[in-house]
């Protein structure tokens, strides 16, 4: 039907051909992350043919996002005209919502072919049965999915943690181990505290525990972890499975911080540094953020869908992702499944039609050309510091103004004096997506509105 490498290649080609130079990393000085939503559609012949032959599909990128930044809580605005979270995964999802809004416009107008068909209830629509969506990210999502166990024969990803420091969790360190200048530094194999990576060969099952990491034959001697005193239970809490075979001695560490007021990381040396399965917020530089980690957001979308609350008014059922594909980077199939599916199994009391999905998770062997790893390799011995790109790019498969380039949550080039004006809003900001929703609603006669939006329904709710 499709492979992880096909999805990655399609997204990389789209990035190169459809996204502008503006907002992309400065060559040999900056890097960025990439995410996208790909529409998979059965060919017309295949939809009618019930044969057992290979399934033929067409693939199309319908939304794309780049970015690595996130604003602090002091910069958030009640007006909804700023992007709080500009990580690539979030930009791609918000761009996808813009695409869905456009497709609902087409469906309601009955003028052009849309991805939606009329549902069984008045004013509601459902996704065509020959379509599905695949989410692509060039890097493992920040947060729980990036807490990846390291085996004893692998190079260590982080600076050593002294016993004195680890035993005093009250000391505020500003996540120096995870990189103060970069939210994902310790999740990247080319950080100053990580070694050059190479992926292990695939196993026949395709779900191998694959990670980074220098040659086993030429790498350094295994580190001495005799002082860690890790129990089997602690190791199991890191790996998500009973320790067997090679010993787990450390983990890739995430810069995402545990949600305040909840259980926290032990910060013990080695593999027990992190507590897995917890909700986390993205780190800020001094000013804490209120944005949940990308692992947490993907887990939420896997339960509630990607459409959001506004679009759900028009949909008979949520729009779920059928698969998540990750590009070449430090990766663990077990950690990804735990973060997106496993830790959500006890979620209950959901409305009808919602539930934890068994989303397919795969990794590609293709590296994103603007990733930290790729840029570091090209940069080689060139002088100067490598930094994350400060801009974010949004692209949606819509006919009018599909591109949006932002920095610090506003369209690139916005001045302090211009903030608050219509021109200073990203097209995927909360307020602009709400305006698009209002336009959709105004284009439909009230007698065709879904029950949840009908005047009678609103009157009943006020009573």
Order of alpha helices (4+ residues) and beta strands (2+ residues): alpha-beta-beta-alpha-beta-beta-beta-alpha-beta-beta-beta-beta-alpha-alpha-beta-beta-beta-alpha-alpha-beta-alpha-beta-alpha-beta-beta-beta-beta-alpha-alpha
